[in-house]
Amino acid sequence: MAPRILLVRHGQTAWSRLGRHTGRTDVPLLDDGRRMAKLVGERLHRAPWDGLSGAEVRTSPLSRAAETCGLAGFGDRATPWDALLEWDYGDYEGLTPAEIKERAGQDWLIWRDGVPGGESRAELSARTDEVIAWARSADRDVLVFAHGHVLRVLGARWLGLDAGFAARVRLDPCGLSVLGWAYGMPAFERWNDTGHLDGTA
């Protein structure tokens, strides 16, 4: 079996609801975020995944991801891993895009302009490449719980694309994605699937 990566973004937090850049600040889940985590867990314990008994599970050590993992029913199998931490936003931590544009005095896009005092796009890309190398190291699926930007870059790098491709894909709280294969090449099998949150899956 060619290995796949199943991705789960953490549930809703107060900062994610407001669009604040939440990197290394340990913001807890809202009650709604906990509900989301239980719903994605219920989905992963039904067909076709049936609890992913053979999969290896890792999570960002930040509480919003680790709690999502636990509430989804995978906490006892998960290993925390710093490679899954969110982008370090440096001076822009906690700010919304509008606040950053006002501070910068010009139009701003994280994928183009980066973040002062934080992590470069190249550094983030290198971390996600480490995750991909681990995922492909054995014949088993892996399940990871992490954050919006790092998971979007992980998707781009799985496809062999520059991290900037991540600007073109959105990922909602507790969105489920599957990075797999098509015609022998890395592919998106599923992206930002939220059917478990609205009752359509």
C-alpha positions in Angstrom: 0.0 0.0 0.0 1.3 3.4 -0.9 1.3 5.6 2.2 -1.2 8.4 2.6 -1.4 11.4 4.9 -4.7 12.1 6.5 -4.8 15.7 7.8 -7.1 17.3 10.4 -7.0 20.9 11.2 -7.8 21.7 14.8 -11.3 22.9 15.9 -12.5 26.4 16.2 -10.7 28.8 18.6 -11.6 32.4 19.5 -8.6 33.6 17.4 -9.4 31.4 14.4 -13.0 32.7 14.4 -11.7 36.3 14.3 -9.1 35.6 11.7 -6.2 36.3 14.0 -2.8 34.8 13.0 -2.4 32.1 15.7 1.1 30.7 15.5 2.8 29.7 18.7 0.2 31.3 21.1 -1.5 28.4 22.8 -5.1 29.4 22.3 -7.7 26.8 23.6 -10.6 25.4 21.7 -14.0 26.9 22.0 -16.9 24.7 23.0 -17.8 24.7 19.3 -14.3 23.6 18.5 -14.6 20.7 20.9 -17.9 19.7 19.2 -16.2 19.8 15.8 -13.4 17.6 17.1 -15.8 14.9 18.3 -17.6 15.0 14.9 -14.5 14.5 12.9 -13.5 11.7 15.2 -16.8 10.0 14.7 -16.3 10.2 11.0 -12.8 8.7 11.1 -14.2 5.8 13.2 -16.8 5.0 10.5 -16.2 3.4 7.1 -14.1 3.7 5.1 -11.5 4.6 7.8 -12.9 2.5 10.7 -10.6 4.0 13.2 -7.4 3.8 11.1 -6.1 0.9 13.2 -2.9 0.6 11.3 -2.1 4.3 11.0 0.6 6.1 12.9 -0.7 9.3 14.6 1.1 12.5 15.3 -0.1 15.9 16.5 1.2 19.4 17.0 2.0 19.8 20.7 -0.1 23.0 20.9 -3.2 22.4 22.9 -5.7 23.3 20.2 -4.4 20.5 18.0 -3.6 18.0 20.8 -7.1 18.4 22.3 -8.7 18.0 18.9 -6.7 14.8 18.5 -7.8 13.5 21.9 -11.5 14.4 21.5 -11.4 12.7 18.1 -10.4 9.5 19.8 -6.7 9.3 18.8 -5.0 10.9 21.8 -3.8 7.6 23.3 -2.0 6.7 20.0 -0.6 10.2 19.2 3.0 11.4 19.4 3.5 15.2 19.7 5.9 16.5 17.1 7.3 20.0 16.8 7.4 19.7 13.0 3.6 20.1 13.0 3.7 23.4 14.8 1.9 26.3 13.1 3.9 28.9 11.2 5.8 31.2 13.6 4.2 34.6 12.7 6.8 36.6 14.6 5.8 40.3 14.8 2.4 39.6 13.3 1.3 37.0 15.9 -2.3 37.6 17.0 -3.0 40.2 14.3 -5.7 40.0 11.5 -4.7 40.5 7.9 -6.4 44.0 8.0 -4.3 45.0 11.1 -1.1 43.7 9.4 -1.8 45.7 6.2 -2.4 48.8 8.4 0.9 48.3 10.2 2.8 47.5 7.1 1.4 50.6 5.3 0.8 48.6 2.1 -1.0 45.6 0.7 0.2 42.4 2.4 0.0 38.7 1.6 1.8 36.2 3.9 2.6 33.9 1.0 4.4 36.7 -0.9 5.6 39.0 1.9 6.3 36.7 4.8 6.5 37.7 8.5 9.2 39.9 10.2 10.7 38.3 13.2 9.2 34.9 12.5 9.7 31.9 10.3 10.5 32.2 6.6 8.4 30.3 4.0 11.5 28.3 3.2 11.9 27.2 6.8 8.2 26.2 7.0 8.5 24.3 3.7 11.5 22.4 5.1 9.5 21.3 8.1 6.7 20.0 6.0 9.2 18.1 3.8 10.3 16.4 7.0 6.7 15.3 7.7 6.4 14.0 4.1 9.6 12.0 4.3 8.4 10.4 7.6 5.0 9.6 6.0 6.6 7.9 3.0 9.1 6.0 5.1 6.9 2.9 5.6 3.8 1.1 4.2 1.2 2.5 6.5 -1.1 5.5 6.5 -0.5 8.4 8.9 -2.9 10.8 10.6 -1.8 14.2 11.7 -3.6 16.9 13.7 -2.2 20.4 13.2 -3.0 23.9 11.9 -4.2 25.8 8.9 -1.1 27.2 7.3 1.3 24.4 8.0 -1.2 21.8 6.7 -1.8 23.9 3.5 2.0 24.0 2.9 2.1 20.3 3.6 -0.4 19.8 0.8 1.5 21.9 -1.6 4.8 20.1 -0.9 3.1 16.7 -1.1 2.3 17.6 -4.7 5.9 18.8 -5.3 4.9 22.4 -5.6 6.3 25.6 -4.0 4.8 26.5 -0.7 3.2 29.5 -2.3 0.6 27.1 -3.9 -1.0 26.9 -0.4 -2.4 30.4 -1.0 -4.9 28.8 -3.4 -6.4 26.2 -1.1 -8.4 27.0 2.0 -8.7 24.8 5.1 -11.5 25.2 7.6 -11.4 24.2 11.3 -11.7 20.4 11.6 -11.5 20.1 7.8 -10.4 16.6 6.8 -8.0 16.1 3.9 -6.3 13.1 2.4 -3.0 13.3 0.5 -2.7 10.2 -1.6 -1.9 9.1 -5.1 -3.3 9.1 -8.6 -1.6 7.4 -11.6 1.4 6.8 -9.5 1.8 10.5 -8.6 1.1 12.4 -5.4 -2.4 13.8 -5.5 -5.2 15.3 -3.3 -7.7 12.5 -2.7 -9.8 14.8 -0.6 -9.4 18.4 0.5 -11.1 20.4 3.3 -14.0 18.0 3.6 -16.3 19.3 6.3 -19.3 17.0 5.6 -19.1 15.7 9.2 -19.8 19.2 10.5 -22.9 19.8 8.5 -24.3 16.3 8.5 -23.7 15.5 4.8 -21.1 12.8 5.5 
